[in-house]
Amino acid sequence: MPRLYTPEKRDEDDREKVLVRLTPRALHELYIETKGLSNDDRMHGHSAECDLCGEQVDLDRAIPNAPGEPCHKRCWAEYTGAPDWFSDYV
């Protein structure tokens, strides 16, 4: 039985586990939709191309540049000439 979690809270222990039961038809549809996908296609939506360097960046770790496109923090720091203290957070 698949397990899902409620949205993240401050502490991982605060998250509540929710069990979900899928019907055989729902499982079959899920299989049909994902059976021919590559790993990159499965991860689509979780990562994006960095607007500055072109490499993949996790959306959880990306920051938006001036036009609002995702980019690495290090790329953004180099592009904008961020202050020295910013390197502590990259």
BAFI-3210 file (N, C-alpha, C; in Angstrom, 3 decimals, decimal comma, padded with zeros to 6 digits):
// residues 90
n [1|2|3|4|5|6|7|8|9|10|11|12|13|14|15|16|17|18|19|20|21|22|23|24|25|26|27|28|29|30|31|32|33|34|35|36|37|38|39|40|41|42|43|44|45|46|47|48|49|50|51|52|53|54|55|56|57|58|59|60|61|62|63|64|65|66|67|68|69|70|71|72|73|74|75|76|77|78|79|80|81|82|83|84|85|86|87|88|89|90]
n.u [000,849|000,726|002,418|001,796|002,713|001,786|002,010|005,304|006,594|008,175|009,766|010,761|009,552|007,101|005,488|002,655|001,846|000,040|-001,977|-002,705|-004,956|-004,953|-007,029|-007,087|-007,420|-006,599|-003,901|-003,037|-003,437|-001,604|000,759|000,718|000,977|003,570|005,396|007,077|008,774|011,778|014,332|014,875|012,539|010,691|011,473|010,835|009,745|010,646|013,149|015,036|016,423|019,254|019,176|021,422|023,826|023,071|023,033|021,309|019,207|018,010|014,702|014,111|016,412|016,970|017,183|015,403|016,393|016,797|014,813|013,100|013,610|014,721|017,838|021,177|022,448|025,154|025,700|024,029|025,224|027,741|026,919|025,592|027,460|027,525|027,764|030,551|029,675|027,545|028,506|028,718|026,205|025,749]
n.v [-001,166|002,147|004,865|008,095|011,417|014,131|017,681|019,184|020,075|022,071|020,224|016,929|014,935|015,961|015,505|013,827|010,487|009,164|006,664|005,303|003,666|002,199|001,412|-001,576|-000,787|001,912|001,568|000,224|002,195|004,105|002,667|002,350|005,012|005,613|003,672|003,812|005,925|007,808|008,223|010,955|012,059|011,160|012,633|015,154|018,333|018,286|019,156|021,589|023,317|025,249|028,680|030,155|028,577|026,241|023,625|020,973|021,847|021,290|022,033|022,527|023,626|025,753|029,228|032,146|034,051|037,405|037,502|035,625|032,950|029,634|029,097|028,049|028,742|029,423|030,179|032,380|034,037|034,506|035,769|038,086|039,268|038,905|039,777|039,010|037,653|036,165|033,802|032,065|030,978|029,544]
n.w [000,000|-000,947|000,651|001,713|002,625|004,722|003,973|004,293|007,453|009,994|011,362|010,550|011,981|012,573|010,479|009,184|008,555|005,871|004,717|001,561|-000,481|-003,573|-006,307|-008,369|-011,049|-010,979|-010,287|-012,573|-014,556|-013,659|-014,039|-016,860|-017,668|-016,842|-017,666|-019,960|-019,522|-019,193|-016,627|-016,407|-017,483|-015,616|-013,430|-014,195|-013,460|-010,904|-011,118|-012,951|-015,791|-015,220|-015,631|-016,047|-016,225|-017,502|-016,518|-014,701|-011,988|-008,743|-007,877|-005,254|-004,281|-005,881|-006,826|-007,879|-010,748|-012,098|-014,310|-013,241|-013,650|-012,708|-010,978|-009,999|-006,723|-006,562|-009,211|-009,443|-007,562|-008,744|-011,092|-010,230|-008,634|-005,842|-002,329|-000,060|002,262|001,353|000,273|002,381|002,623|000,364]
ca.u [000,000|001,552|002,340|001,978|002,904|001,209|003,049|006,407|006,534|009,528|010,475|010,248|008,713|005,781|004,699|001,747|001,808|-001,313|-001,987|-003,625|-005,194|-005,323|-007,731|-006,280|-007,499|-005,754|-002,518|-002,765|-003,321|-000,334|001,803|000,663|001,469|004,976|006,256|008,058|009,466|013,155|014,469|014,755|011,128|009,996|011,853|010,403|008,951|011,405|014,375|014,929|017,707|019,713|019,103|022,720|024,881|022,491|022,972|020,086|019,187|016,827|013,862|014,170|017,630|017,124|016,673|015,079|017,215|015,984|013,589|012,274|013,969|015,514|019,284|021,957|022,850|026,520|025,617|023,419|026,227|028,741|026,263|025,234|028,543|027,002|028,769|031,323|028,922|026,586|029,143|028,473|024,882|025,697]
ca.v [000,000|003,357|005,783|009,505|012,225|015,469|018,656|019,302|021,025|022,416|019,021|015,772|014,146|016,579|015,084|012,733|009,475|008,886|005,496|005,451|002,405|002,416|000,292|-002,187|000,030|003,091|001,107|-000,072|003,473|004,687|001,909|002,670|006,376|005,784|002,540|004,131|007,180|007,758|008,825|012,410|012,389|010,950|013,699|016,435|019,062|018,331|019,876|022,407|023,763|026,522|029,690|030,786|027,648|025,196|022,337|020,741|022,337|020,880|023,194|022,804|024,384|026,832|030,563|032,813|035,187|038,598|037,216|034,663|031,584|029,002|028,983|027,670|029,877|029,825|030,886|033,673|034,839|034,943|036,647|039,378|039,817|038,916|040,099|037,887|036,891|035,274|032,511|031,198|030,376|028,792]
ca.w [000,000|-001,001|001,784|001,398|003,815|004,676|003,607|005,236|008,553|010,429|011,781|009,807|012,876|012,628|009,328|009,465|007,507|005,407|003,842|000,438|-001,172|-004,965|-006,927|-009,421|-012,250|-010,779|-010,384|-013,983|-015,257|-013,246|-014,721|-018,289|-017,859|-016,479|-018,027|-020,989|-019,230|-018,701|-015,299|-016,532|-017,669|-014,346|-012,515|-014,739|-012,489|-009,665|-011,423|-014,164|-016,315|-014,680|-016,673|-016,233|-016,654|-018,337|-015,843|-013,944|-010,617|-007,999|-007,601|-003,816|-003,993|-006,863|-006,519|-009,146|-011,164|-012,381|-015,061|-012,535|-014,027|-011,655|-011,185|-008,824|-005,882|-006,928|-010,495|-009,172|-006,847|-009,730|-012,063|-009,641|-007,827|-004,469|-001,312|000,471|003,260|000,682|000,011|003,532|002,474|-000,879]
c.u [000,902|001,332|002,601|002,135|002,218|002,325|004,090|006,151|007,966|010,367|009,904|009,337|007,303|004,887|003,862|001,717|000,351|-001,234|-003,061|-003,760|-005,678|-006,035|-006,831|-006,294|-006,600|-004,274|-002,136|-002,581|-001,994|000,828|001,860|001,256|002,974|005,907|007,325|008,882|010,895|013,200|014,333|013,301|010,336|010,271|011,417|009,464|009,654|012,722|014,166|016,336|018,036|019,764|020,471|023,793|024,359|022,446|021,647|020,248|017,895|016,005|013,829|015,356|017,825|016,626|016,374|016,057|016,278|014,732|012,682|012,556|014,830|016,992|019,939|022,301|024,239|026,529|025,058|024,431|027,285|028,146|026,018|026,367|028,111|028,114|029,426|030,516|027,945|027,185|028,971|027,146|024,747|026,125]
c.v [001,239|004,234|007,195|010,251|013,572|016,452|018,821|020,373|021,340|021,177|017,835|014,926|014,712|016,131|013,865|011,775|009,176|007,705|005,661|004,097|002,723|001,182|-000,329|-001,372|001,260|002,712|000,827|001,216|004,161|003,987|002,271|004,053|006,500|004,707|002,894|005,376|006,942|008,382|010,338|012,835|012,200|012,084|015,073|017,116|019,162|019,059|020,642|022,785|025,119|027,534|030,293|029,826|026,509|023,818|022,206|021,256|021,849|022,119|023,534|023,690|025,578|028,155|031,251|033,934|036,346|038,305|036,184|033,218|030,957|028,951|028,551|028,918|030,362|030,598|032,291|034,597|035,363|035,981|038,039|040,023|039,965|039,216|038,836|037,039|035,919|033,888|031,555|030,455|029,556|027,420]
c.w [000,000|000,226|001,280|002,709|003,625|004,345|004,710|006,272|008,942|010,717|011,013|010,670|012,976|011,481|009,692|008,283|007,162|004,443|002,775|-000,248|-002,585|-005,504|-007,987|-010,718|-012,144|-010,865|-011,828|-014,787|-014,917|-013,944|-016,201|-018,539|-017,643|-017,017|-019,054|-020,720|-018,766|-017,305|-015,356|-016,685|-016,380|-013,372|-013,012|-013,748|-011,148|-009,869|-012,726|-014,606|-015,729|-015,829|-016,981|-016,741|-017,525|-017,710|-015,090|-012,518|-009,962|-007,672|-006,110|-003,459|-004,919|-006,296|-007,847|-009,462|-011,520|-013,215|-014,384|-012,890|-012,926|-012,004|-009,884|-008,019|-006,264|-008,244|-010,290|-008,503|-007,815|-010,683|-011,489|-008,869|-006,381|-003,472|-000,746|001,446|002,599|000,437|001,179|003,393|001,213|-000,618]
res [m|p|r|l|y|t|p|e|k|r|d|e|d|d|r|e|k|v|l|v|r|l|t|p|r|a|l|h|e|l|y|i|e|t|k|g|l|s|n|d|d|r|m|h|g|h|s|a|e|c|d|l|c|g|e|q|v|d|l|d|r|a|i|p|n|a|p|g|e|p|c|h|k|r|c|w|a|e|y|t|g|a|p|d|w|f|s|d|y|v]
***
